[in-house]
Amino acid sequence: MVENYNRFALTAVAFIRELMDDNLHSLSRRLIELRIEHGDLDSLIDQASLDRPADELVLRRLKKRRLSLRDQISRLEAELDPPEPA
């Protein structure tokens, strides 16, 4: 009887850990992280173009990364909230 209880308890703990891990890596959490990074890049690009004559190559790379983030955000938004069929 105790052996069955221990096995059940271990299984329950494993299940709870798996749920927590899934939550940490959920699509909505990833979407939030991407939006934050995109906003940070926006600020960085704005600041770089105002403060000093920016290195064009660096600025281009930042803008390319920002565009890539925007694409990833759009894909995740579509995955989380797919368009309704006609």
N, C-alpha and C positions, 0 to 999 in steps of 0.2 A: 504494500500500500504506500509506504513512504517512498519507495523507489518510483512509483508512478507519479506521485506528487512532485518529486524532484525533476523528473523528466518533463512534466507539464510546466513547472515553473521556469525551467531553462528555455523551453519552447516559447513561452509567453515573453520572456525577456528578449529573446532573439527577434521575435515579431515586433515588439515595441522599438527596438533599436533600428530595425529595417524601416519602420514607418518614419522614425525621426530622420534617418538618412535620406529617405525619399523626399521629405519636406525640405531638407537643406538644399537639395538639388532639383527642386521642382521648377517647372517652366516659368511659373509666375515669379519665383525668386530670381531666376536668371534674367527675366525681362526687366525687373527692377534694377539689377546690377548693370545691365547694358544701358539703361536710360541714365543712370548716374554717371557712368563712364562717358556717355555721349555728351551730357551736360558739362562735365569737366573739360572735355576736349573743346567744346564751344567756347568756354571761358578762356582756355589757354590760347586758342587761335585768335580770339578777339584781343586779348592782352598782348600777344606777340605782334600783332599787326599795328597796335597803337604805340607800344613802348619804344620800339627801335626798328630800324630797318632789318626786317627778319631775313634769315637765311631762307631763300626761296625753296630750296630742297627740303628743309625741315618742315616748312609750312605746307608744302605739297603733301608730304608724308602724313602730317597730322590731319589734313583735310581728307586724304584717302582713307585713313583709319576711321575718321568720323563717318564717312559715307558707308564704309563696311559695317560699322555699328548700326547705322540707320537701316541697312538691308537686313541685318540679323534681327533687329527689333521688329521690323515689318513681318518677317517670316514667323517669329514667335507669336505676334499678335494674331496673325491669321490662323496659327495652329491652336491657340487658346480660344479664339472666338471665330470659328470658320463661317464664311458667308452662308446664308440660308439658301437652300435650293429654290429655284423659281417655280 
